[in-house]
Amino acid sequence: MPQAAPQAAAETTDYLVIGAGIAGLRAAIALARKGRVLVITKEQLAESNTAYAQGGIAVAMGGSEDVALHLEDTQNAGDGLVNSTAAAVLVEQGPKRVQELLDWGTNFDRESGELMLTREGAHSLPRILHANGDATGREIAQSLLRIAKQEQNITLAEWTTCVDLIVRHQRVIGVTLLDREGNVRNVYARATLLASGGAGQVYSDTTNPAVATGDGIAMAYRAGAAVADMEFFQFHPTALALPNAPRFLLSEALRGEGAYLLNAQQERFMQKYHPQLELAPRDVVARAIVREGTPATGKEQLPVYLDMRHVTGVDLAARFPGISAFLAKYNLSLQKDLIPIRPAAHYLMGGVKTDIHGRTSLAGLYAAGEAACTGVHGANRLASNSLLEGLVFGAAAANAMLEDNTQEDMEFDVAVTPRPAATTHTGEQTEKWIANLRALMWKHAGLLRGAEGLNRAKLALEEMAFEIPRGHTRRAIEARNLHQAAMLMVEAAIARQESLGAHYRNDYPQRDDKNFRKHSILERGKLRFEAM
């Protein structure tokens, strides 16, 4: 009898890191000291939410009193829902992690040789570090990438899309990938980290790059992991609002340098909404802008402006070079013009539920950064805490992965290439389906919500489920993930019958601590509220 052909060895690595932003790269650098690391990113390595972060990184470098104030500001911005243990880890570990960046050559802006600190919304004092004025995220990403490329144990896989996690006996043991050549294959690992960022592309108006389609969150939920606080989506108050122009982020640092917000009558209005005026928490400022721009009669939105014409003593073009260059394309100047603005989807406070070490509810699976939810942001993220979160909890997750997965050998399934699903939509049909979902979410599950709109969104999403684009193309995979993320957001928003932080219900305008001072948890189709 002829002998059977030998089975191919499984494709393995020690550690999988999905995402190449600040959380993923910081984790990969730590993991590489102990084993082989495969870092997966959907596009080129420079394309991540980290690279688009303009405002800066908040860190208390001034000692214990500074740390205590940073913790207090984080808790106040989070509107009573912050996990105090996670927040303490963030602010206490922050200085150490930022010092690592400095030691690795990250060039933060300085004045007379000292680190330059600025102030942003809801911060009690200046503690924001910037790089190149308004390109902080890009500088940090480049620094971490430079270190990662020096590590022989790190393999960087660009233009690679994750299809789904591989689960055996309630443990994540790897991931199915769609590589840049269009091949579908399995890769197995001792531990997998989700650092894939947020889900801003769920909304038609967003400051997020095209890669932010909620992939890690959707995959984790399908695999059986718990997700938390998906109703809390932060809308950045000031995105450029010009016809035929991208929804370009106008950093909160502009208001930190003294920018005013003006209504259609060119009058300041924030005094009606919060004592901190333009430096109020983001959710307050965003809702104020929407209200000022909503006409009492008629359908046309009224303009709302960002005004820096009165600011003196600051070279705005030098302080904000990226923003200034972008505005110049549309013949606008921070120093000379009123800049039309309106809110846009910006940051997801919810995500895959983790402890303060990045552990999820599934063995072998970890999460950090915007894809994760430790409860550190509560109901509303404090400005410039996101980069710090990725840095601190990316390192923490790596430590947990090393601690939990010390065994030398693990058994994996033989590497069998999954059979690609049949394609059901053309590229044009897929884009139209995605555009409809994004418009639906903006209209019914956006900044101001109510039961009627949310239930309409849920019904429409349930109907759209029968027409989700199928097939192993990147956009079909993203469509499925966007739909899953949208469903999770709507389910949680319907359940939280109160207004808290970034979640505002027109039909429940008051907070309800008695019933809802808890975190929403979604797991295997069931929703519950519990303390973290």
C-alpha positions in Angstrom: 0.0 0.0 0.0 1.3 3.5 -0.8 2.3 5.5 2.2 0.2 8.5 3.2 1.8 11.9 2.5 3.4 13.4 5.7 1.3 16.1 7.3 2.7 19.6 7.1 4.0 21.1 10.4 1.7 23.7 11.9 2.7 27.4 11.4 3.5 28.7 14.8 5.0 31.5 16.8 5.3 32.1 20.5 3.3 35.3 20.7 0.8 36.9 18.3 0.2 40.6 18.5 -2.7 41.9 16.4 -2.1 45.6 15.8 1.0 47.8 15.4 0.0 50.9 17.3 1.4 52.0 20.6 -0.1 49.1 22.7 0.9 46.4 20.2 4.5 47.6 19.6 5.1 48.2 23.3 4.0 44.7 24.1 5.9 43.2 21.2 9.2 44.7 22.4 8.7 43.2 25.8 7.6 39.8 24.5 10.6 39.6 22.1 13.0 39.2 25.0 11.4 35.8 25.7 10.3 34.4 22.4 9.3 34.8 18.8 6.6 37.5 18.1 4.5 37.9 15.0 3.0 41.4 14.8 0.1 41.7 12.3 -1.3 44.9 10.8 -3.8 45.4 8.1 -1.9 48.1 6.2 1.6 49.5 6.4 3.1 49.8 9.8 2.7 53.6 10.0 -1.1 53.4 9.7 -2.8 53.2 13.1 -4.9 55.3 15.4 -1.7 56.0 17.3 -0.1 57.7 14.3 -3.1 60.0 14.0 -3.1 61.2 17.6 -2.4 64.9 17.5 -3.1 66.2 21.0 -0.4 64.6 23.1 0.2 62.2 25.9 -0.9 63.0 29.4 1.6 62.1 32.1 2.3 63.3 35.7 6.1 63.7 35.7 6.1 66.0 38.8 5.9 63.6 41.6 3.3 62.1 43.9 1.1 65.2 44.1 1.0 65.5 40.3 0.1 61.8 40.1 -2.7 62.2 42.6 -4.2 65.2 40.6 -4.0 63.2 37.4 -5.9 60.4 39.0 -8.5 62.9 40.3 -8.9 64.4 36.8 -9.3 61.0 35.2 -12.0 60.0 37.6 -13.8 63.3 37.3 -13.8 63.1 33.5 -15.1 59.5 33.7 -18.3 60.7 35.3 -18.4 58.3 38.2 -17.7 55.0 36.3 -13.9 54.9 36.3 -12.3 51.7 37.6 -10.2 53.4 40.3 -7.7 50.5 40.4 -7.1 50.7 36.6 -6.8 54.5 36.7 -4.3 54.3 39.6 -2.2 51.9 37.5 -2.4 54.3 34.5 -1.2 57.4 36.3 1.3 55.7 38.6 3.0 53.6 35.8 2.7 56.4 33.3 5.9 58.3 34.2 8.0 55.2 34.1 6.7 54.2 30.6 7.1 57.7 29.2 10.7 57.8 30.6 11.3 54.6 28.6 10.2 56.5 25.5 12.6 59.3 26.3 15.4 56.8 26.8 14.6 55.2 23.4 15.0 58.6 21.7 11.4 59.9 21.4 11.6 63.6 20.7 9.0 65.4 22.8 8.9 69.2 22.4 11.0 71.2 24.8 11.4 74.8 25.9 14.9 75.9 27.1 15.8 72.3 27.3 12.8 71.3 29.5 9.9 69.2 28.4 7.1 71.5 27.3 3.8 70.8 29.1 0.4 72.1 27.9 -3.1 71.8 29.2 -6.2 70.3 27.6 -9.9 69.9 28.5 -10.8 68.7 32.0 -7.1 68.7 33.1 -6.5 70.7 36.3 -3.0 71.8 35.2 -0.6 71.5 32.3 0.7 67.9 31.9 0.4 67.1 28.2 3.6 66.3 26.3 3.7 66.9 22.6 6.0 66.1 19.7 6.4 68.2 16.6 3.5 70.4 17.8 0.6 68.2 16.7 2.2 64.9 15.6 2.8 63.2 19.0 1.3 59.9 18.1 3.4 59.6 14.9 6.6 60.4 16.8 5.8 57.7 19.5 4.9 55.2 16.8 8.1 55.8 14.9 10.2 55.4 18.0 8.6 52.2 19.0 8.8 50.8 15.5 12.5 51.7 15.4 13.1 49.7 18.6 10.9 46.8 17.3 12.8 46.5 14.1 16.0 46.1 16.1 14.6 43.0 17.8 15.5 39.8 15.9 12.6 37.9 17.4 9.9 40.3 16.0 8.4 39.6 12.6 6.2 42.4 11.2 3.5 41.3 8.8 2.0 44.2 6.9 -1.1 44.1 4.7 -2.5 41.1 6.7 -6.1 40.9 7.8 -7.3 38.7 10.7 -10.3 36.6 9.9 -11.1 35.0 13.2 -9.5 33.7 16.4 -9.0 30.0 16.7 -10.4 28.6 19.9 -9.9 25.1 21.3 -11.4 24.0 24.7 -12.2 27.6 25.7 -8.6 28.7 24.9 -7.5 31.0 22.1 -4.6 29.2 20.3 -4.1 31.3 17.2 -5.7 33.2 14.4 -6.8 32.7 10.8 -5.2 35.2 8.5 -5.7 36.7 5.1 -2.3 37.7 3.8 -1.3 40.3 1.3 -1.2 37.6 -1.5 -4.8 36.7 -0.7 -3.9 33.4 0.9 -5.9 32.2 4.0 -4.0 30.4 6.6 -3.8 29.6 10.3 -1.1 30.7 12.7 -0.8 29.3 16.2 0.7 30.8 19.3 1.0 30.3 23.1 -0.7 33.7 23.6 -2.5 36.3 21.5 -2.8 40.0 22.2 -5.5 42.1 20.6 -4.2 45.7 20.1 -6.2 46.4 17.0 -7.6 49.8 18.0 -11.2 51.1 18.0 -14.2 51.1 15.8 -14.6 54.7 14.6 -15.5 53.6 11.1 -18.9 52.4 12.5 -19.9 56.0 12.0 -20.2 58.1 8.9 -18.5 61.1 10.5 -15.2 60.1 12.2 -11.7 61.2 12.9 -10.5 57.6 12.8 -8.4 56.2 9.9 -10.0 53.6 7.6 -8.4 50.7 9.5 -10.5 51.3 12.7 -13.3 48.8 12.0 -13.6 47.1 15.4 -11.9 43.9 14.2 -10.4 42.8 17.5 -13.5 43.5 19.5 -15.7 41.7 17.0 -13.4 38.6 16.7 -13.1 38.4 20.5 -16.9 38.5 21.0 -17.5 35.9 18.3 -14.9 33.7 20.1 -16.8 33.9 23.3 -15.0 36.7 25.2 -16.9 39.3 27.2 -17.0 42.9 26.0 -17.8 45.9 28.2 -19.1 49.5 28.0 -19.8 49.5 24.3 -22.4 52.3 24.7 -19.7 54.8 25.6 -18.3 56.3 22.4 -16.6 59.6 22.6 -17.3 62.2 19.9 -14.5 64.7 19.5 -16.0 68.2 19.6 -13.9 69.9 17.0 -13.6 68.2 13.6 -13.3 70.3 10.5 -16.8 70.8 8.9 -16.3 71.8 5.3 -18.1 70.4 2.3 -16.0 67.8 0.4 -13.3 67.9 3.0 -12.3 65.0 5.3 -13.5 65.2 8.9 -10.0 66.3 10.0 -9.4 66.4 13.7 -8.7 69.8 15.2 -6.8 68.9 18.4 -8.1 69.8 21.8 -4.7 71.4 22.3 -6.1 74.4 20.2 -8.5 75.1 23.0 -5.7 74.5 25.5 -3.9 77.4 23.8 -6.9 79.6 24.2 -9.2 78.9 21.2 -12.9 80.1 21.6 -16.0 78.4 20.3 -18.4 80.7 18.6 -22.0 80.1 17.4 -23.6 81.4 14.2 -23.9 84.9 15.8 -20.2 84.7 16.5 -20.8 84.7 20.2 -19.1 82.5 22.8 -21.6 80.0 24.3 -19.7 77.5 26.5 -20.5 79.7 29.6 -24.1 78.3 29.3 -22.9 74.7 29.6 -19.9 74.4 32.0 -17.8 76.5 34.3 -14.6 75.3 32.5 -15.9 76.9 29.3 -14.0 75.5 26.2 -11.9 73.3 28.5 -14.9 71.3 29.8 -15.0 67.5 29.3 -15.3 66.4 25.7 -18.8 65.0 26.0 -20.1 68.4 27.4 -18.4 70.4 24.7 -19.6 68.1 21.9 -23.2 68.3 23.0 -23.0 72.0 23.4 -21.8 72.4 19.8 -24.6 70.2 18.5 -27.2 72.2 20.4 -25.8 75.6 19.2 -25.7 74.3 15.7 -29.3 73.0 15.7 -31.8 75.6 14.4 -35.0 76.2 16.2 -36.8 76.1 12.9 -35.8 74.7 9.5 -33.5 71.9 8.6 -30.2 73.6 7.8 -27.6 73.2 10.5 -26.2 76.5 11.8 -22.4 77.0 11.7 -20.3 76.7 14.8 -16.7 78.0 14.7 -13.3 77.6 16.4 -11.7 81.0 16.8 -8.0 81.6 17.5 -7.8 85.1 15.9 -7.4 86.7 19.4 -4.5 84.4 20.5 -1.2 86.3 20.8 2.3 85.3 21.8 2.1 81.9 20.1 3.2 81.1 16.5 0.3 79.0 15.7 1.8 77.7 12.4 4.8 76.5 14.3 2.9 75.2 17.3 0.4 73.3 15.1 2.3 72.6 11.8 0.2 69.6 10.7 -3.2 71.3 11.4 -2.0 74.5 9.8 -0.7 72.8 6.7 -4.0 70.9 6.3 -6.1 74.0 6.7 -4.0 75.8 4.2 -5.2 73.4 1.5 -8.6 74.9 2.0 -7.3 78.5 2.3 -7.9 78.7 6.0 -5.6 80.0 8.7 -5.8 79.5 12.5 -4.5 83.1 13.0 -6.8 84.8 10.5 -10.0 82.8 10.0 -13.0 81.3 11.8 -12.7 77.5 11.4 -16.1 75.7 10.9 -16.4 72.7 13.1 -18.8 70.0 14.3 -18.3 66.8 16.4 -17.2 63.5 14.9 -16.8 59.9 16.3 -13.4 59.7 17.9 -12.8 57.1 20.7 -14.4 54.0 22.1 -14.2 53.7 25.8 -15.6 50.2 25.7 -14.0 47.1 24.2 -12.9 43.6 25.2 -13.3 43.3 28.9 -9.9 42.8 30.7 -8.3 43.0 34.1 -5.5 45.5 34.8 -3.1 43.0 33.3 -4.8 42.7 29.9 -6.3 39.2 30.6 -9.7 38.6 29.0 -12.3 36.1 29.9 -10.8 33.6 27.5 -7.5 31.8 28.3 -4.7 32.6 25.9 -6.3 35.9 24.8 -5.2 39.4 26.0 -6.2 42.9 25.0 -4.7 46.4 25.4 -5.3 49.9 24.1 -8.5 51.0 22.5 -9.6 47.5 21.7 -9.6 46.7 25.5 -11.8 47.9 28.3 -10.3 48.0 31.8 -12.8 50.6 32.9 -9.9 53.1 33.1 -11.9 55.8 31.1 -15.2 55.2 32.7 -18.0 56.9 30.8 -15.8 59.6 29.2 -12.0 59.5 28.5 -9.9 62.3 29.8 -8.1 64.1 27.0 -4.7 62.6 26.0 -5.0 59.6 28.3 -5.4 57.2 25.3 -1.7 57.1 24.3 -0.7 56.6 27.9 -3.3 53.8 28.2 -1.7 52.0 25.2 1.8 52.4 26.6 1.0 51.3 30.2 -1.4 48.5 29.5 0.5 47.2 26.4 3.5 46.6 28.8 1.2 45.1 31.4 -0.4 42.7 29.0 3.0 41.6 27.8 4.1 40.8 31.3 0.9 38.8 31.9 1.4 36.9 28.7 5.0 35.9 29.7 3.9 35.0 33.2 0.9 32.9 32.1 2.5 31.0 29.3 5.7 29.6 30.6 5.4 26.1 29.2 7.9 25.2 26.6 5.8 23.1 24.3 2.2 23.4 23.2 0.3 21.1 20.9 -1.6 22.7 17.9 -3.8 21.4 15.2 -2.0 20.5 12.0 -2.0 23.6 9.8 -4.9 23.2 7.5 -5.7 26.1 5.2 -9.3 27.2 5.7 -11.6 27.0 2.7 -12.4 30.6 1.5 -16.0 31.5 1.7 -17.8 32.3 -1.5 -17.9 36.0 -2.4 -21.5 37.3 -2.3 -21.0 41.0 -3.1 -19.1 43.0 -5.7 -16.7 45.6 -4.3 -19.2 48.3 -5.1 -22.0 46.5 -3.3 -19.8 46.0 -0.3 -19.0 49.7 -0.1 -22.6 50.6 -0.4 -23.6 48.2 2.4 -20.9 49.6 4.7 -22.0 53.2 3.9 -25.6 52.4 4.8 -24.5 50.9 8.1 -22.4 53.9 9.0 -25.1 56.4 8.1 -27.6 54.4 10.1 -25.4 54.5 13.2 -24.7 58.2 12.9 -28.4 59.0 12.6 -29.7 56.7 15.4 -26.9 55.8 17.7 -24.7 58.9 17.6 -24.1 61.8 20.0 -27.7 62.2 21.1 -29.8 59.1 21.4 -33.3 57.9 22.3 -35.2 54.6 22.5 -37.0 55.2 19.2 -33.9 55.7 17.2 -31.9 53.0 19.0 -34.6 50.4 18.4 -34.8 51.5 14.7 -31.1 50.9 14.5 -31.3 47.5 16.1 -34.1 46.4 13.8 -32.2 47.7 10.7 -29.0 46.0 11.8 -30.9 42.7 12.3 -32.2 43.0 8.8 -28.8 43.9 7.4 -27.4 40.7 9.0 -29.0 38.7 6.2 -27.0 40.7 3.6 -23.6 41.0 5.2 -21.0 40.7 2.5 -19.3 37.3 2.6 -16.0 36.1 1.3 -12.4 36.3 2.2 -11.7 39.8 1.0 -10.5 42.5 3.5 -13.6 44.7 3.0 -16.0 41.7 3.5 -14.2 40.8 6.7 -14.4 44.5 7.8 -18.1 44.7 7.0 -18.8 41.7 9.2 -16.8 43.3 12.0 -18.4 46.7 11.7 -21.8 45.0 11.9 -20.8 43.1 15.0 -19.4 46.2 16.7 -22.5 48.2 15.8 -24.8 45.6 17.2 -22.9 45.5 20.5 -23.0 49.3 20.7 -26.7 49.5 20.1 -27.6 46.7 22.5 -25.6 48.3 25.3 -27.0 51.8 24.5 -30.6 50.5 24.7 -30.0 48.8 28.0 -28.5 51.9 29.7 -31.6 54.0 30.4 -29.8 57.0 31.7 -27.4 59.7 30.5 -23.8 59.3 31.7 -20.6 60.7 30.2 -20.5 60.2 26.4 -23.8 58.2 26.5 -26.6 60.7 26.3 -30.3 59.7 26.1 -32.8 62.3 25.2 -35.5 60.2 26.8 -33.4 59.7 30.0 -31.5 62.9 30.4 -30.5 62.3 34.0 -28.0 59.9 35.5 -29.3 57.0 37.5 -26.6 55.8 39.9 -29.1 53.5 41.8 -29.6 51.3 38.8 -26.7 51.9 36.5 -23.5 52.8 38.4 -22.1 49.6 36.9 -20.4 48.5 33.7 -22.4 46.9 30.9 -21.1 43.4 30.0 -22.1 41.5 26.8 -21.1 37.9 26.5 -22.5 35.1 24.3 -25.6 37.1 23.5 -26.5 38.1 27.0 -26.2 41.5 28.7 -25.6 42.2 32.3 -24.5 45.1 34.5 -21.8 44.6 37.1 -19.0 46.3 38.9 -15.5 45.9 37.5 
